[in-house]
Amino acid sequence: MRRTSLAALCLAAAATAGLTTGCLPGPGKADSTPKGPFAGLSGGEIAERALKATTTASSLRLKGQVADDESKGVIDLDMALNRKGECAGTMSMGGAGKADLIRTGSTVYMKYDEAFLRAQSQGESKADTDAAVAMLAGKWTRMSVKGQDAKDIASFCDLDSVLGDVKDGDSAATRGKTTRVGGTPAIALHEKDGKDRYTAYVATGGTPYLLRVDSQPGAKEPVHLTFTDYGRPVPARKPAGKTIDLDALGG
């Protein structure tokens, strides 16, 4: 099945973090003659405009929840990133603790709380887990982006990598009602994949950026993401104080 524009954008943003979202569209009904914002444009045409605007943004912030295909759980993320490969934000796996992430220059910095470390150490011995917690919890660590362990993280911090594989294509999106997302006037666009339904919200004033994507209840792979802070500087700065060199620890 061919992936449509907004569906592909939704999937790409999540998949880069090692996720899959299932935001694949099915056939949609033709729009009646549209009025109001984007007058004269079909849902598919609005989707194409949103795709172009969003994928050419210099920076943005992703916040929300996406399904993690590997763990079958949910990842919570709040991450600002740009086309320079910089990022700053937080992530959590299944609500178990939190990890802070910064990439600036050629270095990735991460800080994990105890709950995150223990959740990610399942299967390890209690002694090894306790040792990792004692050494790392609440402390900033660093890795070179050239190191094997940092490659996936570094890729996620690059907006070109996150959105670069999204291609133009016919969209089956249909127009919905006008509303507001975080105070910004928007129009809802609806897409579907079999029995699953997804709604995307596009700004109706100024640049037609994508503002939010939501799966409807019962979706096989739920996703709830907001897209904000388009074009704003990413607060990616080296943490103050000492950091633990994970590359050196790895030998």
Stockholm file with secondary structure:
# STOCKHOLM 1.0

chainA/1-251         MRRTSLAALCLAAAATAGLTTGCLPGPGKADSTPKGPFAGLSGGEIAERALKATTTASSLRLKGQVADDESKGVIDLDMALNRKGECAGTMSMGGAGKADLIRTGSTVYMKYDEAFLRAQSQGESKADTDAAVAMLAGKWTRMSVKGQDAKDIASFCDLDSVLGDVKDGDSAATRGKTTRVGGTPAIALHEKDGKDRYTAYVATGGTPYLLRVDSQPGAKEPVHLTFTDYGRPVPARKPAGKTIDLDALGG
#=GR chainA/1-251 SS CCCCHHHHHHHHHHHTTTCCCCCCCCCCCCCCSCCSTTTTCCHHHHHHHHHHHHHTCSEEEEEEEEEETTTTEEEEEEEEEETTSCEEEEEEETTEEEEEEEEETTEEEEEECHHHHHHHTTTSCHHHHHHHHHHHTTCEEEEETTSGGGHHHHHHTBHHHHHTTCCCCCCCCEEEEEEEETTEEEEEEEEEETTEEEEEEEESSSSCCEEEEEECTTCSSCEEEEEECTTCCCCCCCCSSCCEEHHHHTC
#=GC SS_cons         CCCCHHHHHHHHHHHTTTCCCCCCCCCCCCCCSCCSTTTTCCHHHHHHHHHHHHHTCSEEEEEEEEEETTTTEEEEEEEEEETTSCEEEEEEETTEEEEEEEEETTEEEEEECHHHHHHHTTTSCHHHHHHHHHHHTTCEEEEETTSGGGHHHHHHTBHHHHHTTCCCCCCCCEEEEEEEETTEEEEEEEEEETTEEEEEEEESSSSCCEEEEEECTTCSSCEEEEEECTTCCCCCCCCSSCCEEHHHHTC
//
